[in-house]
Amino acid sequence: MRHFITMWMVSKIINYFKKITNILLFFNMVKKVFKESIYKEYERYICDEMDDIEKSRYVKSRNFFLVTRINLNIK
């Protein structure tokens, strides 16, 4: 028995991949919109707008490390 793909199957596969791509693009867009910039986060830290738990997490985070290196001009 031979296996063959009809044009109908090809169109279904293409539509499936288009849907998946659109869904992934949507989630990526949402993630970018809700992600706070490292400078805004640093500003909140400096202006004391964070609670203690959030501050302790932020100080241990990579964003804090990056911003302090940029502000202190460390290479």
N, C-alpha and C positions, 0 to 999 in steps of 0.2 A: 504494500500500500504506500503510495507516494504522499508526501506531505507538501502541501502548497498553501500559499497565502493569497487570499483573494484581495481585491481592492477594497472591499468592505472591511476586511480585517485590518488592513493598513490604515484606513481612515479612522477606525476605532482606536487603534494604538496611538496614532498621532494626536487625536483628541484627548486621550487619557494623559499623555505627556504634557499637553498644553495646560490641562487642568492642574496637574501637579505643579508645574512651573509657576502658574498664576498664584496658587496657594502659597508656595514658598516665597515668592516675591512679596506677597501681601504681609506675611509674617515678618520678613526682613524689614519692610517699611515700618511696620508697627514698632518693632524693636528699636529702630533708629529714632523714631519720634519720641518714645518714652525714655530713652536713655539720656540721662543728664550729662551735660558736658563736664569735663574734669575741672574746668575753671569755675563754672557755676557751683559745683560741689565744694571746691576750695573756698569760694566766697562765702558759702553758707557756714563752712567751718570757721573761718576767720570772724565772721559777724556773730558767732555764737548762736546760730539758729538751729543747731543740731542738739538732740538730747544726748545724754551721756553714753548710752549704748551705741547710738549711731556714730558718735565721735570715736569711740574705741575701735569700732569696725573700720571706720574711715582711715584712722591713723595706721592701721595694720594693712591697708589695701595698697594695691599697686598704683592707683590714681594719686594717692598722697605722695608716694615715692616719686612719681613722674613730675608732679607739679613742683615739689620742693627742689628737685634737681633743676628744673627749668628756671625757677625763681632765683635760685642761688648760683645759677650759671655753672653748674658742675658738668664736666664731660666725662 
